Amino acid sequence: MNIYQEELMDHYEHPRNQGGMDKPDLEAKESNASCGDMVQLAVRLQKGSEPTKGRDKTELRQLSSTKGDEVVGLRFGTIEEVRWQGLGCAVSMAAMSKMSEWLKGRGLEEIGRMNEEELLREAIGWEVNPGRRKCLELAVKVVKRLTVQ
């Protein structure tokens, strides 16, 4: 067994940050229609990490779409706490466990600017055979859903 397989099995057998969260700041759900795997992600943001801190309206408009003076589309804030729940195969559940560790302390804007491949490589870093790729990507898809309004 190589190091990635060992790490994957450790996360599957001993999932990190698994469980529900009362009154999360943000939640997202995602599923893989081809196999039935499902995950739900909940996060609590650090207090004081509001979207306008240190930014003017012009910069905020460049980062997202606007509706009048209201900024919409992009989410901001720093993730303080992460919890997730899910049903699925070892690959999808282990990937969600590892992703949950990586998310703590990260900014939603930073995550939102990453493409799925970058997020997969940086947050999870595992290689799987092509038939299991969608299982691995489920964690990435739910995180990307969380970063947009």
LUMFI-443318 format. One record per residue (C-alpha): x, y, z. Coordinates in steps of 0.02 Angstrom, whole numbers, padded with zeros to 5 digits, always signed. Layout:
XYZ;...
//
This chain:
+00000+00000+00000;+00072+00170-00048;+00068+00325+00062;-00086+00397-00025;-00184+00236-00001;-00133+00231+00182;-00186+00411+00208;-00350+00381+00116;-00390+00231+00225;-00344+00326+00384;-00465+00467+00338;-00601+00341+00294;-00581+00241+00454;-00555+00395+00565;-00648+00539+00480;-00603+00713+00538;-00735+00847+00573;-00879+00730+00537;-01049+00772+00610;-01181+00907+00609;-01170+01090+00658;-01303+01194+00744;-01334+01361+00658;-01191+01362+00531;-01152+01522+00439;-01149+01429+00272;-01205+01258+00211;-01193+01165+00046;-01246+00994-00018;-01184+00895-00166;-01211+00721-00234;-01141+00607-00367;-01288+00546-00471;-01188+00404-00550;-01156+00314-00384;-01269+00396-00255;-01132+00469-00142;-01193+00625-00048;-01108+00754+00063;-01166+00904+00163;-01041+01035+00220;-01070+01164+00357;-00950+01302+00409;-00940+01437+00540;-00845+01595+00491;-00730+01696+00602;-00816+01846+00676;-00752+02007+00601;-00709+01928+00432;-00847+02023+00344;-00842+02053+00156;-00806+02239+00157;-00663+02238+00282;-00518+02326+00196;-00605+02338+00027;-00687+02484-00063;-00845+02468-00168;-00747+02475-00332;-00641+02325-00283;-00793+02227-00224;-00881+02260-00389;-00730+02193-00484;-00733+02033-00380;-00917+01997-00403;-01073+02048-00493;-01178+02190-00425;-01361+02229-00408;-01372+02417-00381;-01256+02456-00234;-01272+02278-00166;-01129+02158-00199;-01186+01982-00244;-01107+01824-00310;-00947+01802-00212;-00936+01750-00031;-00807+01815+00090;-00748+01770+00263;-00624+01654+00347;-00677+01478+00393;-00660+01446+00578;-00753+01282+00602;-00799+01143+00480;-00919+00997+00498;-00982+00877+00367;-01097+00729+00347;-01109+00605+00207;-01144+00434+00137;-01032+00356+00008;-00882+00254-00038;-00713+00257+00049;-00639+00378-00079;-00776+00510-00067;-00786+00503+00124;-00597+00507+00147;-00582+00653+00025;-00714+00750+00122;-00621+00715+00285;-00457+00778+00214;-00541+00929+00134;-00620+00975+00300;-00448+00986+00381;-00380+01093+00240;-00526+01216+00246;-00496+01278+00424;-00420+01451+00423;-00444+01476+00235;-00534+01622+00157;-00689+01591+00051;-00626+01716-00077;-00459+01622-00092;-00551+01456-00114;-00675+01531-00237;-00535+01592-00350;-00460+01417-00365;-00518+01305-00506;-00573+01128-00465;-00408+01050-00519;-00306+01168-00409;-00420+01136-00261;-00410+00948-00286;-00220+00951-00298;-00190+01071-00153;-00323+01014-00030;-00326+00826-00060;-00176+00780-00168;-00224+00599-00200;-00223+00508-00366;-00358+00381-00403;-00401+00279-00557;-00516+00365-00684;-00667+00264-00627;-00653+00338-00452;-00615+00517-00504;-00794+00577-00476;-00788+00507-00300;-00634+00611-00264;-00708+00767-00344;-00866+00765-00237;-00777+00856-00095;-00715+00988-00216;-00887+01015-00291;-00972+01043-00122;-00836+01166-00071;-00852+01263-00234;-01042+01270-00207;-01010+01344-00034;-00903+01486-00103;-01035+01564-00216;-01204+01641-00175;
//
